[in-house]
Every structure is written in structure tokens, then in C-alpha cells.
Amino acid sequence: MTRKNQIMDESAIKRSMARITHEILERNSGSANLCLLGVKRRGVPLAAILAENIKKFEGVEVPLGYLDIAKHRDDLTKEEKESISAECEIPCDIREKTVIIVDDVMFTGRTARAAMEAVFAHERPHAVQLAVLIDRGHRELPIRPDYIGKNVPTAKTEKISVVMQEIDGECGVYICHL
């Protein structure tokens, strides 16, 4: 895979995440009853940024966890799913919470569907919302994010690569050729 264009640098990511944080707080009338769950891998550091921003803006620490969606993917057989050791860390009772699933890129909607299944396999929350850094279109399922950092229309022959400091040693968003 070859990087074509950088579409966001670290500063742009931070600005987008700050805006998303404000949108979350406005839509939910503050931070009460929120729980942030990042989708492994790059959704986890993005969820942590949202949690840090909420603490900075509201002075409140919201529960922060992660989802491993491997057992809920729809492209694996039952046997393959049973052989997978997938962990989720849901840090609180979510029955009365608004769970915000955080992911890096929204594409077909299949990862978001799997993330929702992982949440509901644990407990039934009051509500579920979806925050993504990049929405690139090309949905295969009728799923739409509630919060979007940047809309980036792409060709199906392109890929969006989000790199995060905690995982990749750098921070940015790139359009890549497959």
C-alpha cells in the first residue's frame, strides 16, 4: 500500500476530536451517563482523546473502555469465531448509559455493526451513538455515524490509513493506493 496524500496531520486530528467532543456534550446535555468504548485498534486512542477532552472541558472523568469485535465479524465462519479470543473492556454498568462507540474510519458499516453486537452481547445500554474520525462512504449497511471528524469521499480502489502515535509512532490520516 502506497501513501498518496496526507489529509490530516496531528493538529487537524486534535481539532476534529475537540469539535466532536463539544458535539457529544451538546447532544447529551453534558457528560452524565456517558461511556466511551474505542474499537480496537485505532478507535482506542481516539476514545482516550475524547475522554481527555471531556475531562478538560467538563472536569468529569467518563468511563473509558474498548471493544474487540473479532467474534462479531460477519466474514468469519462459526468455527473461526469460536477459535478467536476476543476481549472487551467495558468499565461500568452500561444499562443506564449512553455508549459512544469510537472508531477511526467508517466505510461499509460492518465494523460498526459488529461493535454494536459486542456492546449488546454485554448488556443493553440506554442508547448507542457512533463517533468516527473519517467517514469515507460506500455503505453496505444502513448505519450512519452520529459524529464525524471529516468526510472523505474515496474511490473503492483507495484506502484511508489512520496512524496514531500510541500504535504507529506517528499521527496522521492518509489516502493510500491499494
N, CA, C and O of each residue as an XYZ file, in Angstrom:
712
protein
N       0.851     -1.176      0.000
C       0.000      0.000      0.000
C       0.894      1.237      0.000
O       1.829      1.335      0.796
N       0.610      2.159     -0.877
C       1.400      3.366     -1.025
C       0.598      4.584     -0.581
O      -0.538      4.780     -1.012
N       1.198      5.400      0.283
C       0.545      6.634      0.716
C       0.495      7.611     -0.450
O       1.493      7.848     -1.130
N      -0.687      8.169     -0.662
C      -0.884      9.121     -1.751
C      -0.857     10.548     -1.226
O      -0.003     11.342     -1.622
N      -1.782     10.874     -0.342
C      -1.884     12.237      0.192
C      -2.153     12.191      1.680
O      -2.914     11.350      2.159
N      -1.521     13.106      2.417
C      -1.886     13.264      3.819
C      -3.058     14.227      3.852
O      -2.981     15.336      3.323
N      -4.163     13.786      4.488
C      -5.350     14.633      4.535
C      -5.562     15.250      5.918
O      -6.317     16.213      6.057
N      -4.903     14.704      6.937
C      -4.953     15.299      8.279
C      -3.620     15.055      8.963
O      -3.051     13.966      8.881
N      -3.129     16.092      9.642
C      -1.956     15.923     10.487
C      -2.430     15.845     11.939
O      -3.633     15.858     12.199
N      -1.504     15.766     12.873
C      -1.861     15.633     14.282
C      -2.724     16.801     14.773
O      -3.674     16.596     15.529
N      -2.400     18.008     14.350
C      -3.174     19.189     14.762
C      -4.604     19.112     14.251
O      -5.542     19.435     14.980
N      -4.777     18.691     13.011
C      -6.119     18.581     12.435
C      -6.930     17.500     13.154
O      -8.128     17.668     13.378
N      -6.281     16.401     13.512
C      -6.968     15.341     14.262
C      -7.423     15.877     15.609
O      -8.564     15.653     16.014
N      -6.537     16.585     16.309
C      -6.897     17.143     17.618
C      -8.042     18.136     17.517
O      -8.929     18.146     18.371
N      -8.036     18.975     16.483
C      -9.130     19.934     16.292
C     -10.452     19.211     16.029
O     -11.488     19.567     16.590
N     -10.403     18.201     15.175
C     -11.620     17.426     14.881
C     -12.145     16.728     16.121
O     -13.353     16.696     16.356
N     -11.244     16.169     16.915
C     -11.672     15.464     18.125
C     -12.225     16.447     19.157
O     -13.145     16.102     19.898
N     -11.687     17.655     19.218
C     -12.236     18.674     20.132
C     -13.650     19.052     19.696
O     -14.543     19.195     20.530
N     -13.850     19.213     18.383
C     -15.181     19.547     17.881
C     -16.164     18.419     18.170
O     -17.284     18.670     18.613
N     -15.751     17.173     17.920
C     -16.613     16.025     18.207
C     -16.958     15.997     19.692
O     -18.102     15.720     20.053
N     -15.993     16.278     20.554
C     -16.244     16.292     21.999
C     -17.341     17.303     22.330
O     -18.266     16.990     23.079
N     -17.243     18.501     21.782
C     -18.263     19.524     22.036
C     -19.630     19.072     21.509
O     -20.651     19.310     22.155
N     -19.656     18.425     20.345
C     -20.918     17.937     19.785
C     -21.531     16.868     20.688
O     -22.742     16.858     20.908
N     -20.692     15.966     21.212
C     -21.176     14.923     22.124
C     -21.771     15.561     23.373
O     -22.867     15.197     23.799
N     -21.054     16.506     23.956
C     -21.524     17.162     25.177
C     -22.815     17.938     24.933
O     -23.712     17.934     25.776
N     -22.909     18.597     23.794
C     -24.125     19.352     23.484
C     -25.305     18.410     23.270
O     -26.380     18.631     23.827
N     -25.119     17.381     22.481
C     -26.223     16.454     22.171
C     -26.712     15.720     23.410
O     -27.900     15.418     23.524
N     -25.806     15.431     24.341
C     -26.149     14.646     25.528
C     -26.343     15.508     26.776
O     -26.429     14.981     27.885
N     -26.411     16.813     26.603
C     -26.587     17.763     27.712
C     -25.551     17.560     28.811
O     -25.876     17.537     29.998
N     -24.304     17.415     28.392
C     -23.203     17.218     29.332
C     -22.662     15.803     29.268
O     -22.914     15.061     28.318
N     -21.912     15.447     30.303
C     -21.199     14.161     30.295
C     -21.813     13.108     31.201
O     -21.310     11.987     31.273
N     -22.903     13.452     31.901
C     -23.533     12.475     32.799
C     -24.027     11.279     31.987
O     -24.612     11.439     30.916
N     -23.789     10.115     32.499
C     -24.264      8.857     31.905
C     -23.650      8.517     30.555
O     -24.269      7.809     29.760
N     -22.448      9.005     30.282
C     -21.737      8.621     29.067
C     -20.722      7.524     29.372
O     -20.179      7.454     30.475
N     -20.478      6.678     28.391
C     -19.398      5.681     28.442
C     -18.787      5.637     27.053
O     -19.501      5.468     26.065
N     -17.469      5.788     26.968
C     -16.750      5.762     25.700
C     -16.103      4.398     25.503
O     -15.401      3.904     26.384
N     -16.346      3.784     24.329
C     -15.746      2.493     24.005
C     -15.066      2.591     22.642
O     -15.728      2.751     21.617
N     -13.734      2.494     22.645
C     -12.980      2.537     21.402
C     -12.921      1.168     20.768
O     -12.750      0.162     21.456
N     -13.063      1.129     19.442
C     -12.934     -0.128     18.705
C     -11.447     -0.394     18.501
O     -10.719      0.441     17.964
N     -11.004     -1.591     18.947
C      -9.596     -1.946     18.777
C      -9.254     -1.890     17.307
O     -10.012     -2.467     16.528
N      -8.287     -1.313     16.888
C      -7.118     -0.784     17.485
C      -7.173      0.716     17.567
O      -7.094      1.275     18.661
N      -7.307      1.388     16.437
C      -7.116      2.838     16.460
C      -8.289      3.624     17.024
O      -8.164      4.828     17.248
N      -9.408      2.987     17.255
C     -10.506      3.653     17.952
C     -10.210      3.863     19.420
O     -10.784      4.749     20.053
N      -9.311      3.048     19.971
C      -8.979      3.143     21.395
C      -8.268      4.462     21.722
O      -8.705      5.163     22.635
N      -7.186      4.831     21.013
C      -6.573      6.128     21.330
C      -7.477      7.313     20.992
O      -7.379      8.358     21.635
N      -8.351      7.172     20.001
C      -9.287      8.247     19.690
C     -10.302      8.420     20.822
O     -10.647      9.547     21.180
N     -10.782      7.304     21.385
C     -11.699      7.381     22.534
C     -10.995      8.022     23.725
O     -11.606      8.783     24.475
N      -9.712      7.716     23.899
C      -8.943      8.314     25.001
C      -8.827      9.830     24.820
O      -8.868     10.570     25.803
N      -8.683     10.296     23.587
C      -8.639     11.737     23.325
C      -9.970     12.373     23.714
O      -9.991     13.435     24.337
N     -11.081     11.730     23.351
C     -12.395     12.254     23.727
C     -12.534     12.309     25.244
O     -13.039     13.294     25.783
N     -12.089     11.259     25.939
C     -12.170     11.234     27.408
C     -11.339     12.367     28.012
O     -11.781     13.035     28.946
N     -10.133     12.580     27.477
C      -9.283     13.679     27.962
C      -9.951     15.023     27.721
O      -9.918     15.901     28.584
N     -10.558     15.184     26.550
C     -11.235     16.441     26.238
C     -12.422     16.675     27.166
O     -12.625     17.795     27.635
N     -13.201     15.646     27.433
C     -14.348     15.795     28.336
C     -13.865     16.197     29.725
O     -14.463     17.050     30.380
N     -12.774     15.570     30.166
C     -12.221     15.934     31.473
C     -11.776     17.399     31.476
O     -11.995     18.115     32.452
N     -11.153     17.838     30.386
C     -10.675     19.216     30.280
C     -11.849     20.201     30.201
O     -11.818     21.246     30.850
N     -12.876     19.878     29.417
C     -13.994     20.801     29.201
C     -15.018     20.785     30.334
O     -15.598     21.818     30.666
N     -15.241     19.598     30.933
C     -16.313     19.451     31.926
C     -15.794     19.162     33.335
O     -16.533     19.289     34.311
N     -14.517     18.773     33.438
C     -13.973     18.403     34.738
C     -14.481     17.060     35.232
O     -14.472     16.795     36.434
N     -14.926     16.211     34.311
C     -15.518     14.913     34.662
C     -14.758     13.800     33.937
O     -14.448     13.911     32.751
N     -14.468     12.735     34.668
C     -13.873     11.548     34.040
C     -14.992     10.600     33.651
O     -15.729     10.112     34.508
N     -15.119     10.339     32.352
C     -16.136      9.397     31.886
C     -15.515      8.010     31.791
O     -14.320      7.886     31.522
N     -16.316      6.959     32.009
C     -15.800      5.600     31.853
C     -15.283      5.394     30.427
O     -15.918      5.802     29.455
N     -14.128      4.760     30.328
C     -13.450      4.550     29.047
C     -13.037      3.095     28.943
O     -12.370      2.568     29.833
N     -13.428      2.452     27.869
C     -13.074      1.054     27.650
C     -12.828      0.802     26.178
O     -12.647      1.733     25.393
N     -12.824     -0.487     25.812
C     -12.594     -0.831     24.407
C     -13.393     -2.059     24.019
O     -13.832     -2.837     24.866
N     -13.569     -2.211     22.711
C     -14.274     -3.347     22.135
C     -13.345     -4.070     21.177
O     -12.685     -3.445     20.346
N     -13.296     -5.384     21.298
C     -12.638     -6.230     20.307
C     -13.776     -6.904     19.560
O     -14.488     -7.728     20.134
N     -13.955     -6.570     18.304
C     -15.127     -7.011     17.558
C     -14.917     -8.329     16.811
O     -15.805     -8.765     16.077
N     -13.775     -8.961     16.983
C     -13.419    -10.133     16.180
C     -14.503    -11.221     16.189
O     -14.787    -11.808     15.145
N     -15.099    -11.492     17.325
C     -16.119    -12.554     17.410
C     -17.445    -12.150     16.775
O     -18.336    -12.985     16.616
N     -17.580    -10.894     16.417
C     -18.848    -10.406     15.873
C     -18.766    -10.048     14.397
O     -19.721     -9.521     13.826
N     -17.616    -10.338     13.775
C     -17.465    -10.055     12.350
C     -18.360    -10.980     11.537
O     -18.598    -12.123     11.928
N     -18.854    -10.486     10.410
C     -19.744    -11.308      9.586
C     -19.021    -12.006      8.434
O     -19.664    -12.650      7.604
N     -17.705    -11.888      8.375
C     -16.949    -12.541      7.315
C     -16.189    -13.768      7.811
O     -15.308    -14.278      7.119
N     -16.532    -14.243      9.018
C     -15.898    -15.429      9.580
C     -16.935    -16.528      9.789
O     -18.110    -16.251     10.030
N     -16.486    -17.776      9.693
C     -17.383    -18.895      9.972
C     -17.571    -19.041     11.474
O     -16.827    -18.454     12.261
N     -18.549    -19.811     11.861
C     -18.809    -20.053     13.281
C     -17.576    -20.667     13.945
O     -17.225    -20.301     15.067
N     -16.926    -21.591     13.259
C     -15.731    -22.241     13.801
C     -14.583    -21.246     13.976
O     -13.867    -21.283     14.977
N     -14.416    -20.364     13.003
C     -13.359    -19.349     13.110
C     -13.630    -18.415     14.286
O     -12.706    -18.056     15.016
N     -14.888    -18.018     14.475
C     -15.241    -17.135     15.581
C     -14.983    -17.810     16.925
O     -14.516    -17.164     17.863
N     -15.284    -19.104     17.025
C     -15.090    -19.828     18.280
C     -13.617    -19.948     18.642
O     -13.277    -20.058     19.820
N     -12.733    -19.929     17.636
C     -11.299    -20.060     17.902
C     -10.642    -18.736     18.285
O      -9.480    -18.711     18.691
N     -11.379    -17.647     18.157
C     -10.832    -16.320     18.437
C     -10.995    -15.989     19.913
O     -12.044    -16.232     20.510
N      -9.946    -15.435     20.484
C     -10.008    -14.939     21.856
C     -10.132    -13.424     21.788
O      -9.136    -12.706     21.703
N     -11.374    -12.952     21.828
C     -11.624    -11.514     21.732
C     -12.008    -10.978     23.104
O     -12.853    -11.549     23.794
N     -11.378     -9.874     23.488
C     -11.645     -9.243     24.780
C     -12.320     -7.901     24.587
O     -12.016     -7.156     23.655
N     -13.233     -7.614     25.478
C     -13.806     -6.272     25.554
C     -13.603     -5.804     26.983
O     -13.713     -6.585     27.927
N     -13.312     -4.543     27.129
C     -13.234     -3.958     28.469
C     -14.315     -2.890     28.555
O     -14.172     -1.785     28.032
N     -15.400     -3.254     29.232
C     -16.494     -2.321     29.441
C     -16.444     -1.961     30.916
O     -16.773     -2.790     31.764
N     -16.034     -0.725     31.238
C     -15.633     -0.359     32.595
C     -16.751     -0.048     33.589
O     -16.484      0.328     34.730
N     -18.005     -0.207     33.154
C     -19.098      0.155     34.057
C     -20.368     -0.574     33.624
O     -20.419     -1.195     32.563
N     -21.375     -0.484     34.462
C     -22.700     -0.982     34.110
C     -23.269     -0.013     33.084
O     -23.451      1.167     33.385
N     -23.550     -0.495     31.876
C     -23.973      0.407     30.804
C     -25.487      0.450     30.618
O     -25.975      1.095     29.691
N     -26.227     -0.219     31.474
C     -27.679     -0.283     31.279
C     -28.350      1.084     31.263
O     -29.344      1.263     30.560
N     -27.845      2.038     32.005
C     -28.431      3.387     32.032
C     -27.520      4.412     31.354
O     -27.695      5.618     31.527
N     -26.559      3.927     30.590
C     -25.572      4.814     29.961
C     -25.858      5.005     28.472
O     -26.478      4.164     27.822
N     -25.388      6.128     27.962
C     -25.283      6.315     26.524
C     -23.872      5.895     26.155
O     -22.895      6.536     26.541
N     -23.780      4.815     25.406
C     -22.487      4.289     24.983
C     -22.114      4.953     23.667
O     -22.887      4.948     22.708
N     -20.921      5.521     23.640
C     -20.409      6.113     22.405
C     -19.288      5.220     21.898
O     -18.217      5.130     22.498
N     -19.562      4.565     20.780
C     -18.566      3.717     20.118
C     -17.697      4.634     19.273
O     -18.207      5.448     18.502
N     -16.380      4.501     19.420
C     -15.433      5.374     18.719
C     -14.568      4.523     17.798
O     -13.970      3.537     18.229
N     -14.505      4.913     16.524
C     -13.674      4.190     15.564
C     -12.945      5.191     14.683
O     -13.285      6.374     14.652
N     -11.939      4.701     13.967
C     -11.148      5.595     13.134
C     -11.808      5.896     11.798
O     -11.924      7.061     11.419
N     -12.249      4.858     11.067
C     -12.788      5.053      9.724
C     -14.124      4.327      9.590
O     -14.247      3.167      9.985
N     -15.112      5.001      9.038
C     -16.396      4.392      8.697
C     -16.387      4.146      7.203
O     -16.196      5.067      6.408
N     -16.596      2.890      6.830
C     -16.574      2.519      5.414
C     -17.891      1.809      5.079
O     -18.880      2.482      4.787
N     -17.932      0.512      5.110
C     -19.132     -0.232      4.719
C     -20.205     -0.254      5.806
O     -21.384     -0.452      5.513
N     -19.800     -0.052      7.059
C     -20.726     -0.131      8.181
C     -20.635     -1.451      8.921
O     -21.261     -1.616      9.968
N     -19.869     -2.393      8.397
C     -19.791     -3.732      9.006
C     -19.053     -3.721     10.349
O     -19.435     -4.458     11.258
N     -18.023     -2.915     10.492
C     -17.325     -2.817     11.775
C     -18.243     -2.194     12.823
O     -18.284     -2.653     13.965
N     -18.973     -1.157     12.444
C     -19.912     -0.525     13.380
C     -20.981     -1.516     13.822
O     -21.334     -1.557     15.001
N     -21.502     -2.319     12.889
C     -22.496     -3.328     13.237
C     -21.919     -4.337     14.220
O     -22.570     -4.702     15.199
N     -20.693     -4.787     13.957
C     -20.038     -5.745     14.855
C     -19.795     -5.131     16.229
O     -19.931     -5.810     17.247
N     -19.437     -3.852     16.261
C     -19.216     -3.170     17.547
C     -20.514     -3.080     18.338
O     -20.516     -3.279     19.552
N     -21.609     -2.782     17.663
C     -22.905     -2.738     18.354
C     -23.273     -4.115     18.896
O     -23.789     -4.224     20.009
N     -23.015     -5.160     18.125
C     -23.286     -6.521     18.604
C     -22.448     -6.833     19.842
O     -22.936     -7.457     20.784
N     -21.184     -6.396     19.839
C     -20.319     -6.632     21.004
C     -20.871     -5.926     22.234
O     -20.836     -6.486     23.330
N     -21.379     -4.708     22.075
C     -21.970     -3.977     23.198
C     -23.204     -4.716     23.709
O     -23.337     -4.949     24.910
N     -24.103     -5.083     22.802
C     -25.352     -5.727     23.208
C     -25.135     -7.144     23.732
O     -25.971     -7.666     24.469
N     -24.021     -7.770     23.359
C     -23.696     -9.080     23.932
C     -23.348     -8.940     25.411
O     -23.485     -9.890     26.183
N     -22.899     -7.752     25.795
C     -22.534     -7.488     27.189
C     -23.769     -7.081     28.001
O     -24.105     -7.725     28.995
N     -24.432     -6.023     27.575
C     -25.640     -5.508     28.232
C     -26.371     -4.621     27.243
O     -25.827     -4.253     26.201
N     -27.599     -4.283     27.572
C     -28.368     -3.360     26.740
C     -28.247     -1.954     27.321
O     -28.779     -1.676     28.396
N     -27.540     -1.059     26.605
C     -27.402      0.311     27.107
C     -28.669      1.119     26.859
O     -29.557      0.707     26.113
N     -28.726      2.273     27.501
C     -29.831      3.201     27.272
C     -29.856      3.631     25.804
O     -30.913      3.646     25.173
N     -28.690      3.979     25.269
C     -28.572      4.408     23.869
C     -27.157      4.131     23.388
O     -26.227      4.004     24.185
N     -27.009      4.039     22.069
C     -25.695      3.866     21.448
C     -25.522      4.954     20.404
O     -26.414      5.200     19.592
N     -24.365      5.603     20.431
C     -24.006      6.606     19.429
C     -22.656      6.211     18.841
O     -21.875      5.495     19.467
N     -22.398      6.686     17.637
C     -21.174      6.325     16.927
C     -20.401      7.577     16.541
O     -20.943      8.494     15.924
N     -19.120      7.602     16.914
C     -18.219      8.702     16.555
C     -17.068      8.134     15.726
O     -16.439      7.150     16.114
N     -16.801      8.763     14.584
C     -15.697      8.321     13.733
C     -14.851      9.526     13.336
O     -15.359     10.636     13.175
N     -13.571      9.289     13.185
C     -12.687     10.359     12.723
C     -12.928     10.638     11.247
O     -13.013     11.797     10.841
N     -13.040      9.574     10.431
C     -13.191      9.703      8.981
C     -14.400      8.908      8.510
O     -14.565      7.747      8.883
N     -15.241      9.527      7.697
C     -16.330      8.821      7.016
C     -16.002      8.859      5.534
O     -15.982      9.924      4.917
N     -15.745      7.680      4.966
C     -15.347      7.636      3.561
C     -16.454      7.181      2.618
O     -16.235      7.086      1.410
N     -17.646      6.895      3.157
C     -18.752      6.498      2.300
C     -18.720      5.018      1.952
O     -18.056      4.230      2.625
N     -19.443      4.642      0.895
C     -19.514      3.272      0.374
C     -20.225      2.306      1.330
O     -19.785      1.168      1.487
N     -21.316      2.742      1.968
C     -22.032      1.887      2.915
C     -22.614      0.649      2.254
O     -23.101      0.698      1.125
N     -22.553     -0.453      2.975
C     -23.235     -1.688      2.615
C     -24.365     -1.976      3.587
O     -25.222     -2.818      3.318
N     -24.370     -1.278      4.720
C     -25.411     -1.423      5.734
C     -25.967     -0.040      6.053
O     -25.256      0.956      5.917
N     -27.234      0.036      6.477
C     -27.830      1.346      6.760
C     -27.429      1.878      8.128
O     -28.257      1.999      9.031
N     -26.145      2.193      8.266
C     -25.593      2.692      9.522
C     -24.920      4.028      9.226
O     -24.187      4.171      8.247
N     -25.184      4.997     10.089
C     -24.644      6.346      9.891
C     -24.045      6.833     11.202
O     -24.683      6.710     12.248
N     -22.827      7.385     11.171
C     -22.241      7.905     12.408
C     -22.976      9.147     12.908
O     -23.494      9.941     12.122
N     -23.009      9.296     14.229
C     -23.600     10.487     14.845
C     -22.620     11.656     14.830
O     -23.027     12.814     14.739
N     -21.329     11.348     14.919
C     -20.284     12.369     14.989
C     -19.193     11.996     13.991
O     -18.703     10.867     13.983
N     -18.819     12.963     13.149
C     -17.832     12.716     12.094
C     -16.768     13.806     12.153
O     -17.080     14.997     12.162
N     -15.505     13.380     12.194
C     -14.414     14.345     12.152
C     -14.258     14.959     10.783
O     -14.119     16.175     10.655
N     -14.280     14.119      9.745
C     -14.082     14.611      8.379
C     -14.707     13.614      7.404
O     -14.503     12.406      7.521
N     -15.464     14.133      6.447
C     -15.975     13.319      5.343
C     -14.926     13.317      4.238
O     -14.487     14.376      3.789
N     -14.524     12.120      3.803
C     -13.507     11.998      2.760
C     -14.014     11.019      1.708
O     -13.806      9.812      1.833
N     -14.685     11.536      0.659
C     -15.126     10.633     -0.399
C     -13.916      9.964     -1.048
O     -12.933     10.628     -1.374
N     -13.994      8.662     -1.231
C     -12.876      7.919     -1.807
C     -13.371      6.998     -2.907
O     -14.555      6.671     -2.985
N     -12.443      6.588     -3.751
C     -12.716      5.517     -4.707
C     -12.577      4.194     -3.960
O     -11.869      4.115     -2.957
N     -13.244      3.169     -4.443
C     -13.132      1.863     -3.785
C     -11.724      1.298     -3.919
O     -11.358      0.385     -3.178
N     -10.938      1.814     -4.837
C      -9.562      1.351     -5.009
C      -8.598      2.055     -4.063
O      -7.407      1.743     -4.034
N      -9.116      3.000     -3.293
C      -8.287      3.709     -2.319
C      -8.595      3.200     -0.927
O      -9.614      2.550     -0.695
N      -7.700      3.503     -0.008
C      -7.875      3.144      1.390
C      -7.518      4.362      2.227
O      -6.662      5.164      1.853
N      -8.184      4.484      3.354
C      -7.822      5.522      4.316
C      -6.962      4.861      5.386
O      -7.348      3.836      5.948
N      -5.821      5.430      5.664
C      -4.933      4.927      6.708
C      -4.830      5.971      7.808
O      -4.321      7.072      7.595
N      -5.325      5.607      8.997
C      -5.184      6.458     10.172
C      -4.026      5.900     10.978
O      -4.010      4.714     11.309
N      -3.072      6.734     11.289
C      -1.947      6.310     12.119
C      -1.977      7.135     13.408
O      -2.181      8.348     13.392
N      -1.768      6.432     14.518
C      -1.830      7.068     15.832
C      -0.500      6.882     16.542
O       0.128      5.829     16.435
N      -0.080      7.891     17.256
C       1.209      7.901     17.953
C       1.378      6.667     18.836
O       2.439      6.041     18.835
N       0.336      6.318     19.589
C       0.423      5.214     20.557
C       0.654      3.861     19.888
O       1.210      2.952     20.504
N       0.235      3.724     18.642
C       0.333      2.442     17.940
C       1.412      2.466     16.871
O       2.176      1.512     16.728
N       1.473      3.573     16.111
C       2.303      3.637     14.913
C       3.535      4.524     15.034
O       4.387      4.523     14.145
N       3.640      5.281     16.127
C       4.784      6.163     16.299
C       4.656      7.471     15.551
O       5.598      8.264     15.545
N       3.534      7.718     14.927
C       3.258      8.988     14.254
C       1.751      9.185     14.253
O       0.998      8.271     14.590
N       1.314     10.379     13.872
C      -0.104     10.702     13.927
C      -0.505     11.408     12.642
O       0.078     12.432     12.285
N      -1.501     10.862     11.944
C      -1.978     11.472     10.719
C      -2.993     10.597     10.024
O      -3.245      9.464     10.436
N      -3.576     11.132      8.963
C      -4.530     10.396      8.146
C      -4.085     10.522      6.694
O      -3.781     11.619      6.224
N      -4.048      9.399      5.989
C      -3.555      9.353      4.622
C      -4.544      8.642      3.718
O      -5.235      7.714      4.139
N      -4.605      9.088      2.467
C      -5.273      8.311      1.417
C      -4.178      7.457      0.778
O      -3.105      7.958      0.442
N      -4.456      6.186      0.615
C      -3.467      5.252      0.081
C      -4.018      4.520     -1.130
O      -5.229      4.348     -1.268
N      -3.123      4.092     -2.002
C      -3.471      3.230     -3.123
C      -3.264      1.793     -2.685
O      -2.279      1.467     -2.023
N      -4.196      0.945     -3.060
C      -4.046     -0.477     -2.726
C      -3.100     -1.167     -3.669
O      -2.857     -2.366     -3.533
